[in-house]
Amino acid sequence: MDLEKQPQQPAAPAGPDVIRASDADRDRIADILREALAEGRLTADEHAERVDSVYRAKTVGELEPLVRDLPAPGGTPRAAAGTPYAYGPEPAAGPADNLVAVFSSSTRKGRWRVGGRTNAFSLFGSVEIDLTEALFSQRLTVINATSVFGSVEIRVPENISLRGSGTGVFGSFEVRTLESPDPEAPVVVVNGCSVFGSVEAKPKRGKFIADLQDRLRKHLGH
């Protein structure tokens, strides 16, 4: 008598330990780490160590432990108490804004909308970034500043939070840390290095961000 064929069992779904991590998976984890650095949940060294692990990870299972002790972006209950700042919709992920000065100068100031990431590079030149009248579409803004025989100057209003870390090699890298008493105020994080040059980020005395909701509404014409 022929043996009855046993029905094939469906293959078990692959778990996170074997699913290959995509670039989008790594970027999602990197965003959580960046937010944690801005909020002071991670030190600069802890952030650098975890980001290095993010881009070495091959599977989703290797990524998740890196943020297991951190809240997801927007996952905190702060909004339940009412937010004094109202941000516009965040722009779609795309390339960072770039300010480059090579034997020249580059300036960004006045009324302009700040993106999530800005790269500033100065080579025998000067870059000036003035955020005192800027419109913030998102809470966290990261500026990566590099100066080689040049200067990068960043000015922020006095009622936001300013953080950052960097290195000066035969030069200076100075970020005057500023903490806003308002937990929903914009956060600007300045990272980078200077080589025979200078990078300076500090508040501009007497400059304050007005109510963001009104300013954004007027800017959009509503």
N, C-alpha and C positions, 0 to 999 in steps of 0.2 A: 504494500500500500504506500502510495506516495505521501511524503510528509507535507502537511499543509504549510504554505509559505507564511511566514510571520510578517505582519505589516511593518513597514519601515517606520521607525520613530523619527519625528522631525528633529533636526539638529537644534541643540540648545542655542539660544541667542548668545552672541559673544558678549562677555562682560567688559567693563571698563579697563580691566587689566590687560586685555589683548587688543582692544580697539585702537587703531593708530590715531594719534593726535593730528589734527589739521592745523593749518596756520590760523584759522579762525578760533580754534580752541585755545591756542597759545595766546592770541591777542586778548581773548576774553579774560584769561587768568592774569595777564600782564596789566589789564585795566583795573582789576580788583586790587592788585598790589600797588599800583600807582595811587589809587584812592586811599589806600591804607597808609601810604607814606605821607600823603598830604594831610591826613587827619591825625598824624602822630601815633598811629597804632604800630608802625614799624620804624626802626631807625634806618638811617641811610645804608648802613652795612647790612642789616637784615634784608632790606629791599634789594640791594645789589646781589646778595647771595641767592635769594629766591628767584629773581629775574633770570639769573644765569641758569638756574635749574629748569626754569620754564622752557628755555630755548634748547636745552639738552634733552628734554623729555621726548620719548618716542610714543608713549601711549597716554590715553586719557587718565588711566589709573595712576600714572606718575604725576599728573598735574593737580588732581583734586587735593591731595594732602598739603599742597603749598598754600592753599587758601582755606583750609578746614577751620582754622581758628579766627577767620575774618568774616565780617558781614559782607553780603553782596552789595554792589553799588545801589544806593537807593533803598536798601533793606532796613535801614534804621527807622525808628518811629518818630523821627523829628518832625516830619510833615504833619503829624496828627495834631501837634500843638499850634499849627498855623505857621506859615512861612512868610517873614517880612520881605523876602526877596522872591521875585517871580522871574524865572528864566524863560527865554524863548525856546522853541524846539531846537534840539541840538542838530547841527548839520550832519549829513551823512558822512561816514568815515571816509577820509580821503587823505591826500598828501598834506604834510604840514606846511604852514606858511614859512617862507624863507626870506631872511634879510641878510644880504651879503655885501660886504664892503672890502674891496681889494684896492689899496692905494686910493681910497675914496671914502665917502660917507654915505650912510643909509639911515633914514629916519622914518619912524612910524609914530604919529601923534594925532591929537585931535579926536573927532568923533569917528570911531571905526569899530567894527565888530570883531572881537577877539575869538580866534579859533581855539580848539583844544590843545593844539601843539604848535609851537613856533620855534624855528631854528635860526639862531643869529650867529653869523661867522664874520670875523674881522681879521684881515691880514694887512698890516700897515695901513689901517684905516679906522673908522669909528662907526659904531652902530648905536643908535638911540631909540629906545622903545619907551613911549610914554603912555601909560594905561589910565591916567587920571580922568580922561573923558571918554574912555572906551565903553562899549556895550558888551557885556558878558552874556553869551548865549548858554553857557554851562557854568557849573560851580567851579570845576577844577581846570586850571590853565597851566600847562607845563611849557617852560621856555628852556631850550637847550642852547647855552651860550658858549662859544669858543672864541678866544682872542689870541692871536699870534702877532706880537709886535704891534698891537693895536688896542682898542678899547671897546667894551660893550657896556652901555649904561641903561639900566632899567628903572623906571620910576612908577610907583604905584600909589593910589590914594591911601589915606591914613585909616580908613575904616574897613579894610579887607585884611586877610591873613597872607603873610609872605613867608615862605620857607624855601629851603634849598640846601644844596651841598655841592662842593666842587674842590678843585685843586689849583694852586698857583705854583708854577715852575719858573723861578726867577721872575715872578710877577705876583699879582694879587688877585684873589677871588674873595669877594666880600658880599654876603647877603645879610642884611640887617633884619633879623627875624621879627615878625610882627604877628600878633594874634588878635583877631577881632573878637570882641565879646559876644558877637552875634554868631551862633553856630551855622547859620545859613548864608553867611557872607561869602563872596568869592574867595577862592584860595589860589594863589599864584606860587608855583614851585619852580625855582631856578636851579638848574644843574649844569655842569660843564667844567671847563678848565681854561686857564690862561697861561701862555708861555711867553715870557718877556713882554707881558701886556697886563691888562686889567679887565676884570669883570666886576661890576658893582650893581647891586640891586637894593633899593631903599625906598621908604615912603617919601612922598613929596609933601612938605609941610603945608598945611592949610587946604589941601585938596581932599575932597570926600566924594564918594559916589552918592548921587542922589537916588531917590527911589527907583529901582531898576524897572519895576513894572510900568510906571508912567513913562520912563525914558524909552523903553522898548516899544511901547504902544505908539508913541509919537514917531519913533524911527520907522516903524512899519506902516505908518499912515492910518492907524485905526483910531 
